[in-house]
């Protein structure tokens, strides 16, 4: 029984050491890696999303020939004090 306990302790100790080495290797690679996402990439993605959203909204307006979001339209008119038509 004593030999069994010593063997199990040795195996657990080795397993813990291997896990610690793998974790430290993972953290080292994560901190030293230079393949991350930059500011330019993020800005381009946001710009693409805004343009696609505007195109989709324009397509919906053209398709239905009506106001798609009346609440937003009303708020914009109120914000600019738009009375409609030319003065």
N, CA, C and O atoms as CSV, one atom per row, in Angstrom:
chain,resi,resn,atom,element,x,y,z
A,1,UNK,N,N,0.835,-1.193,0.000
A,1,UNK,CA,C,0.000,0.000,0.000
A,1,UNK,C,C,0.874,1.249,0.000
A,1,UNK,O,O,0.542,2.245,-0.643
A,2,UNK,N,N,1.979,1.195,0.714
A,2,UNK,CA,C,2.880,2.333,0.793
A,2,UNK,C,C,3.473,2.637,-0.587
A,2,UNK,O,O,3.599,3.797,-0.979
A,3,UNK,N,N,3.834,1.570,-1.318
A,3,UNK,CA,C,4.397,1.753,-2.644
A,3,UNK,C,C,3.346,2.338,-3.599
A,3,UNK,O,O,3.668,3.171,-4.446
A,4,UNK,N,N,2.107,1.902,-3.460
A,4,UNK,CA,C,1.009,2.420,-4.282
A,4,UNK,C,C,0.818,3.922,-4.044
A,4,UNK,O,O,0.657,4.679,-5.001
A,5,UNK,N,N,0.833,4.351,-2.812
A,5,UNK,CA,C,0.665,5.771,-2.475
A,5,UNK,C,C,1.820,6.585,-3.040
A,5,UNK,O,O,1.609,7.673,-3.577
A,6,UNK,N,N,3.063,6.055,-2.921
A,6,UNK,CA,C,4.220,6.776,-3.461
A,6,UNK,C,C,4.121,6.897,-4.991
A,6,UNK,O,O,4.440,7.939,-5.564
A,7,UNK,N,N,3.680,5.830,-5.628
A,7,UNK,CA,C,3.530,5.846,-7.081
A,7,UNK,C,C,2.476,6.866,-7.507
A,7,UNK,O,O,2.669,7.611,-8.468
A,8,UNK,N,N,1.372,6.888,-6.785
A,8,UNK,CA,C,0.309,7.842,-7.116
A,8,UNK,C,C,0.761,9.278,-6.890
A,8,UNK,O,O,0.443,10.159,-7.689
A,9,UNK,N,N,1.498,9.523,-5.813
A,9,UNK,CA,C,2.025,10.881,-5.560
A,9,UNK,C,C,2.965,11.306,-6.676
A,9,UNK,O,O,2.913,12.446,-7.138
A,10,UNK,N,N,3.818,10.399,-7.107
A,10,UNK,CA,C,4.764,10.707,-8.173
A,10,UNK,C,C,4.013,11.011,-9.478
A,10,UNK,O,O,4.356,11.956,-10.188
A,11,UNK,N,N,3.008,10.224,-9.781
A,11,UNK,CA,C,2.234,10.461,-11.003
A,11,UNK,C,C,1.486,11.791,-10.940
A,11,UNK,O,O,1.452,12.532,-11.923
A,12,UNK,N,N,0.886,12.097,-9.789
A,12,UNK,CA,C,0.180,13.369,-9.639
A,12,UNK,C,C,1.145,14.544,-9.741
A,12,UNK,O,O,0.833,15.569,-10.348
A,13,UNK,N,N,2.315,14.382,-9.143
A,13,UNK,CA,C,3.314,15.439,-9.206
A,13,UNK,C,C,3.761,15.669,-10.649
A,13,UNK,O,O,3.887,16.813,-11.087
A,14,UNK,N,N,4.001,14.587,-11.386
A,14,UNK,CA,C,4.405,14.711,-12.795
A,14,UNK,C,C,3.289,15.333,-13.630
A,14,UNK,O,O,3.550,16.175,-14.489
A,15,UNK,N,N,2.072,14.930,-13.384
A,15,UNK,CA,C,0.942,15.491,-14.127
A,15,UNK,C,C,0.798,16.979,-13.841
A,15,UNK,O,O,0.542,17.766,-14.752
A,16,UNK,N,N,0.961,17.368,-12.588
A,16,UNK,CA,C,0.862,18.788,-12.234
A,16,UNK,C,C,1.987,19.585,-12.893
A,16,UNK,O,O,1.762,20.700,-13.362
A,17,UNK,N,N,3.179,19.027,-12.930
A,17,UNK,CA,C,4.303,19.711,-13.554
A,17,UNK,C,C,4.073,19.870,-15.051
A,17,UNK,O,O,4.354,20.929,-15.611
A,18,UNK,N,N,3.561,18.818,-15.710
A,18,UNK,CA,C,3.279,18.909,-17.146
A,18,UNK,C,C,2.188,19.946,-17.426
A,18,UNK,O,O,2.286,20.702,-18.392
A,19,UNK,N,N,1.163,19.985,-16.597
A,19,UNK,CA,C,0.081,20.958,-16.785
A,19,UNK,C,C,0.600,22.378,-16.610
A,19,UNK,O,O,0.210,23.274,-17.358
A,20,UNK,N,N,1.468,22.593,-15.638
A,20,UNK,CA,C,2.039,23.918,-15.409
A,20,UNK,C,C,2.897,24.340,-16.592
A,20,UNK,O,O,2.876,25.504,-16.992
A,21,UNK,N,N,3.655,23.394,-17.156
A,21,UNK,CA,C,4.502,23.717,-18.310
A,21,UNK,C,C,3.645,24.070,-19.520
A,21,UNK,O,O,3.964,25.007,-20.251
A,22,UNK,N,N,2.568,23.333,-19.736
A,22,UNK,CA,C,1.682,23.630,-20.861
A,22,UNK,C,C,1.015,24.987,-20.685
A,22,UNK,O,O,0.891,25.748,-21.644
A,23,UNK,N,N,0.590,25.289,-19.475
A,23,UNK,CA,C,-0.060,26.575,-19.210
A,23,UNK,C,C,0.921,27.722,-19.427
A,23,UNK,O,O,0.562,28.738,-20.021
A,24,UNK,N,N,2.152,27.570,-18.952
A,24,UNK,CA,C,3.118,28.653,-19.121
A,24,UNK,C,C,3.485,28.815,-20.592
A,24,UNK,O,O,3.706,29.935,-21.053
A,25,UNK,N,N,3.552,27.699,-21.341
A,25,UNK,CA,C,3.829,27.778,-22.765
A,25,UNK,C,C,2.695,28.497,-23.500
A,25,UNK,O,O,2.938,29.313,-24.390
A,26,UNK,N,N,1.467,28.187,-23.120
A,26,UNK,CA,C,0.308,28.846,-23.726
A,26,UNK,C,C,0.353,30.356,-23.461
A,26,UNK,O,O,0.147,31.152,-24.377
A,27,UNK,N,N,0.618,30.746,-22.227
A,27,UNK,CA,C,0.657,32.170,-21.880
A,27,UNK,C,C,1.816,32.867,-22.573
A,27,UNK,O,O,1.683,34.014,-22.999
A,28,UNK,N,N,2.943,32.192,-22.692
A,28,UNK,CA,C,4.097,32.799,-23.361
A,28,UNK,C,C,3.752,33.061,-24.825
A,28,UNK,O,O,4.043,34.139,-25.343
A,29,UNK,N,N,3.136,32.089,-25.497
A,29,UNK,CA,C,2.769,32.278,-26.899
A,29,UNK,C,C,1.706,33.362,-27.050
A,29,UNK,O,O,1.723,34.120,-28.020
A,30,UNK,N,N,0.791,33.437,-26.104
A,30,UNK,CA,C,-0.262,34.448,-26.186
A,30,UNK,C,C,0.304,35.854,-26.023
A,30,UNK,O,O,-0.156,36.790,-26.676
A,31,UNK,N,N,1.292,36.002,-25.160
A,31,UNK,CA,C,1.857,37.327,-24.907
A,31,UNK,C,C,2.859,37.765,-25.963
A,31,UNK,O,O,3.001,38.959,-26.226
A,32,UNK,N,N,3.551,36.812,-26.568
A,32,UNK,CA,C,4.573,37.188,-27.543
A,32,UNK,C,C,4.071,37.138,-28.976
A,32,UNK,O,O,4.795,37.533,-29.889
A,33,UNK,N,N,2.859,36.666,-29.196
A,33,UNK,CA,C,2.325,36.576,-30.554
A,33,UNK,C,C,2.069,37.956,-31.130
A,33,UNK,O,O,1.631,38.863,-30.422
A,34,UNK,N,N,2.344,38.110,-32.410
A,34,UNK,CA,C,2.124,39.403,-33.064
A,34,UNK,C,C,1.087,39.291,-34.171
A,34,UNK,O,O,1.046,40.135,-35.066
A,35,UNK,N,N,0.263,38.275,-34.124
A,35,UNK,CA,C,-0.742,38.068,-35.162
A,35,UNK,C,C,-2.110,38.561,-34.707
A,35,UNK,O,O,-3.132,37.998,-35.100
A,36,UNK,N,N,-2.140,39.595,-33.893
A,36,UNK,CA,C,-3.406,40.094,-33.368
A,36,UNK,C,C,-4.124,40.995,-34.345
A,36,UNK,O,O,-3.637,41.263,-35.443
A,37,UNK,N,N,-5.270,41.451,-33.939
A,37,UNK,CA,C,-6.091,42.316,-34.768
A,37,UNK,C,C,-5.752,43.764,-34.432
A,37,UNK,O,O,-5.698,44.139,-33.260
A,38,UNK,N,N,-5.528,44.562,-35.443
A,38,UNK,CA,C,-5.140,45.946,-35.225
A,38,UNK,C,C,-6.314,46.906,-35.315
A,38,UNK,O,O,-7.453,46.504,-35.553
A,39,UNK,N,N,-6.011,48.183,-35.117
A,39,UNK,CA,C,-7.041,49.214,-35.148
A,39,UNK,C,C,-7.595,49.396,-36.558
A,39,UNK,O,O,-8.789,49.632,-36.736
A,40,UNK,N,N,-6.728,49.285,-37.550
A,40,UNK,CA,C,-7.160,49.489,-38.931
A,40,UNK,C,C,-8.151,48.399,-39.335
A,40,UNK,O,O,-9.168,48.678,-39.971
A,41,UNK,N,N,-7.846,47.157,-38.961
A,41,UNK,CA,C,-8.747,46.050,-39.292
A,41,UNK,C,C,-10.124,46.271,-38.678
A,41,UNK,O,O,-11.145,46.067,-39.335
A,42,UNK,N,N,-10.146,46.685,-37.423
A,42,UNK,CA,C,-11.414,46.916,-36.738
A,42,UNK,C,C,-12.177,48.067,-37.390
A,42,UNK,O,O,-13.391,47.982,-37.572
A,43,UNK,N,N,-11.474,49.137,-37.739
A,43,UNK,CA,C,-12.120,50.288,-38.373
A,43,UNK,C,C,-12.721,49.899,-39.727
A,43,UNK,O,O,-13.823,50.331,-40.067
A,44,UNK,N,N,-12.009,49.098,-40.483
A,44,UNK,CA,C,-12.517,48.670,-41.793
A,44,UNK,C,C,-13.758,47.803,-41.619
A,44,UNK,O,O,-14.719,47.938,-42.376
A,45,UNK,N,N,-13.745,46.917,-40.630
A,45,UNK,CA,C,-14.917,46.070,-40.384
A,45,UNK,C,C,-16.131,46.901,-39.993
A,45,UNK,O,O,-17.240,46.639,-40.458
A,46,UNK,N,N,-15.929,47.896,-39.144
A,46,UNK,CA,C,-17.034,48.766,-38.729
A,46,UNK,C,C,-17.550,49.560,-39.923
A,46,UNK,O,O,-18.760,49.699,-40.101
A,47,UNK,N,N,-16.648,50.077,-40.731
A,47,UNK,CA,C,-17.046,50.844,-41.913
A,47,UNK,C,C,-17.845,49.974,-42.886
A,47,UNK,O,O,-18.849,50.421,-43.440
A,48,UNK,N,N,-17.405,48.747,-43.089
A,48,UNK,CA,C,-18.134,47.833,-43.977
A,48,UNK,C,C,-19.534,47.562,-43.420
A,48,UNK,O,O,-20.508,47.544,-44.173
A,49,UNK,N,N,-19.637,47.353,-42.108
A,49,UNK,CA,C,-20.941,47.093,-41.498
A,49,UNK,C,C,-21.878,48.288,-41.658
A,49,UNK,O,O,-23.063,48.108,-41.939
A,50,UNK,N,N,-21.363,49.504,-41.484
A,50,UNK,CA,C,-22.196,50.707,-41.630
A,50,UNK,C,C,-22.664,50.868,-43.071
A,50,UNK,O,O,-23.831,51.169,-43.318
A,51,UNK,N,N,-21.751,50.667,-44.023
A,51,UNK,CA,C,-22.116,50.810,-45.435
A,51,UNK,C,C,-23.152,49.756,-45.833
A,51,UNK,O,O,-24.127,50.076,-46.513
A,52,UNK,N,N,-22.949,48.506,-45.417
A,52,UNK,CA,C,-23.926,47.465,-45.736
A,52,UNK,C,C,-25.282,47.748,-45.099
A,52,UNK,O,O,-26.318,47.495,-45.713
A,53,UNK,N,N,-25.284,48.270,-43.878
A,53,UNK,CA,C,-26.534,48.627,-43.225
A,53,UNK,C,C,-27.256,49.741,-43.966
A,53,UNK,O,O,-28.476,49.696,-44.129
A,54,UNK,N,N,-26.504,50.744,-44.416
A,54,UNK,CA,C,-27.108,51.845,-45.169
A,54,UNK,C,C,-27.664,51.348,-46.504
A,54,UNK,O,O,-28.744,51.761,-46.926
A,55,UNK,N,N,-26.927,50.468,-47.156
A,55,UNK,CA,C,-27.422,49.907,-48.417
A,55,UNK,C,C,-28.692,49.085,-48.208
A,55,UNK,O,O,-29.626,49.163,-49.006
A,56,UNK,N,N,-28.722,48.310,-47.153
A,56,UNK,CA,C,-29.904,47.509,-46.854
A,56,UNK,C,C,-31.108,48.400,-46.558
A,56,UNK,O,O,-32.213,48.134,-47.031
A,57,UNK,N,N,-30.893,49.451,-45.779
A,57,UNK,CA,C,-31.984,50.366,-45.473
A,57,UNK,C,C,-32.458,51.094,-46.735
A,57,UNK,O,O,-33.658,51.283,-46.932
A,58,UNK,N,N,-31.519,51.498,-47.581
A,58,UNK,CA,C,-31.890,52.135,-48.849
A,58,UNK,C,C,-32.667,51.192,-49.744
A,58,UNK,O,O,-33.616,51.602,-50.412
A,59,UNK,N,N,-32.267,49.922,-49.759
A,59,UNK,CA,C,-32.984,48.921,-50.531
A,59,UNK,C,C,-34.413,48.743,-50.017
A,59,UNK,O,O,-35.351,48.621,-50.805
A,60,UNK,N,N,-34.573,48.730,-48.699
A,60,UNK,CA,C,-35.912,48.598,-48.128
A,60,UNK,C,C,-36.783,49.803,-48.470
A,60,UNK,O,O,-37.962,49.646,-48.787
A,61,UNK,N,N,-36.205,51.014,-48.406
A,61,UNK,CA,C,-36.971,52.209,-48.779
A,61,UNK,C,C,-37.379,52.140,-50.245
A,61,UNK,O,O,-38.513,52.472,-50.590
A,62,UNK,N,N,-36.463,51.712,-51.110
A,62,UNK,CA,C,-36.767,51.629,-52.538
A,62,UNK,C,C,-37.798,50.535,-52.823
A,62,UNK,O,O,-38.646,50.688,-53.702
A,63,UNK,N,N,-37.722,49.455,-52.092
A,63,UNK,CA,C,-38.612,48.324,-52.320
A,63,UNK,C,C,-40.046,48.637,-51.902
A,63,UNK,O,O,-40.994,48.343,-52.630
A,64,UNK,N,N,-40.192,49.236,-50.723
A,64,UNK,CA,C,-41.534,49.492,-50.196
A,64,UNK,C,C,-42.058,50.882,-50.533
A,64,UNK,O,O,-43.255,51.134,-50.398
A,65,UNK,N,N,-41.183,51.793,-50.970
A,65,UNK,CA,C,-41.547,53.169,-51.312
A,65,UNK,C,C,-42.357,53.839,-50.199
A,65,UNK,O,O,-43.316,54.571,-50.445
A,66,UNK,N,N,-41.940,53.565,-48.993
A,66,UNK,CA,C,-42.623,54.123,-47.831
A,66,UNK,C,C,-41.596,54.248,-46.708
A,66,UNK,O,O,-40.482,53.734,-46.806
A,67,UNK,N,N,-41.983,54.926,-45.667
A,67,UNK,CA,C,-41.106,55.074,-44.523
A,67,UNK,C,C,-41.013,53.751,-43.769
A,67,UNK,O,O,-42.023,53.185,-43.350
A,68,UNK,N,N,-39.791,53.275,-43.606
A,68,UNK,CA,C,-39.579,51.984,-42.952
A,68,UNK,C,C,-39.591,52.135,-41.433
A,68,UNK,O,O,-40.181,51.325,-40.718
A,69,UNK,N,N,-38.933,53.181,-40.959
A,69,UNK,CA,C,-38.865,53.416,-39.513
A,69,UNK,C,C,-39.474,54.778,-39.197
A,69,UNK,O,O,-38.747,55.769,-39.137
A,70,UNK,N,N,-40.777,54.853,-38.995
A,70,UNK,CA,C,-41.432,56.153,-38.810
A,70,UNK,C,C,-40.963,56.895,-37.564
A,70,UNK,O,O,-40.922,58.125,-37.557
A,71,UNK,N,N,-40.615,56.174,-36.530
A,71,UNK,CA,C,-40.164,56.835,-35.297
A,71,UNK,C,C,-38.873,57.592,-35.545
A,71,UNK,O,O,-38.729,58.735,-35.110
A,72,UNK,N,N,-37.938,56.968,-36.236
A,72,UNK,CA,C,-36.663,57.614,-36.525
A,72,UNK,C,C,-36.878,58.798,-37.454
A,72,UNK,O,O,-36.273,59.854,-37.267
A,73,UNK,N,N,-37.731,58.631,-38.450
A,73,UNK,CA,C,-38.017,59.723,-39.379
A,73,UNK,C,C,-38.605,60.921,-38.634
A,73,UNK,O,O,-38.220,62.061,-38.893
A,74,UNK,N,N,-39.525,60.671,-37.721
A,74,UNK,CA,C,-40.130,61.753,-36.959
A,74,UNK,C,C,-39.106,62.438,-36.063
A,74,UNK,O,O,-39.110,63.663,-35.940
A,75,UNK,N,N,-38.240,61.665,-35.446
A,75,UNK,CA,C,-37.218,62.262,-34.569
A,75,UNK,C,C,-36.244,63.121,-35.356
A,75,UNK,O,O,-35.815,64.172,-34.879
A,76,UNK,N,N,-35.891,62.682,-36.559
A,76,UNK,CA,C,-34.986,63.483,-37.391
A,76,UNK,C,C,-35.670,64.776,-37.815
A,76,UNK,O,O,-35.045,65.837,-37.804
A,77,UNK,N,N,-36.937,64.703,-38.184
A,77,UNK,CA,C,-37.671,65.919,-38.553
A,77,UNK,C,C,-37.753,66.881,-37.376
A,77,UNK,O,O,-37.583,68.088,-37.545
A,78,UNK,N,N,-38.014,66.350,-36.181
A,78,UNK,CA,C,-38.080,67.199,-34.994
A,78,UNK,C,C,-36.720,67.801,-34.668
A,78,UNK,O,O,-36.627,68.949,-34.232
A,79,UNK,N,N,-35.669,67.020,-34.883
A,79,UNK,CA,C,-34.331,67.496,-34.536
A,79,UNK,C,C,-33.919,68.662,-35.428
A,79,UNK,O,O,-33.294,69.607,-34.948
A,80,UNK,N,N,-34.249,68.616,-36.687
A,80,UNK,CA,C,-33.866,69.677,-37.601
A,80,UNK,C,C,-34.994,70.682,-37.828
A,80,UNK,O,O,-34.865,71.585,-38.655
A,81,UNK,N,N,-36.087,70.528,-37.105
A,81,UNK,CA,C,-37.244,71.399,-37.235
A,81,UNK,C,C,-37.683,71.454,-38.686
A,81,UNK,O,O,-37.923,72.532,-39.229
A,82,UNK,N,N,-37.785,70.322,-39.297
A,82,UNK,CA,C,-38.148,70.198,-40.698
A,82,UNK,C,C,-39.657,70.253,-40.852
A,82,UNK,O,O,-40.375,69.429,-40.285
A,83,UNK,N,N,-40.135,71.221,-41.617
A,83,UNK,CA,C,-41.565,71.398,-41.780
A,83,UNK,C,C,-42.078,70.694,-43.029
A,83,UNK,O,O,-43.287,70.527,-43.191
A,84,UNK,N,N,-41.201,70.291,-43.889
A,84,UNK,CA,C,-41.605,69.618,-45.130
A,84,UNK,C,C,-41.769,70.615,-46.247
A,84,UNK,O,O,-42.297,71.710,-46.051
A,85,UNK,N,N,-41.316,70.232,-47.414
A,85,UNK,CA,C,-41.439,71.105,-48.589
A,85,UNK,C,C,-40.376,72.193,-48.591
A,85,UNK,O,O,-39.611,72.342,-47.638
A,86,UNK,N,N,-40.347,72.945,-49.676
A,86,UNK,CA,C,-39.372,74.045,-49.811
A,86,UNK,C,C,-40.015,75.347,-49.404
A,86,UNK,O,O,-41.206,75.552,-49.636
A,87,UNK,N,N,-39.246,76.228,-48.802
A,87,UNK,CA,C,-39.768,77.539,-48.354
A,87,UNK,C,C,-39.376,78.608,-49.323
A,87,UNK,O,O,-39.717,79.775,-49.127
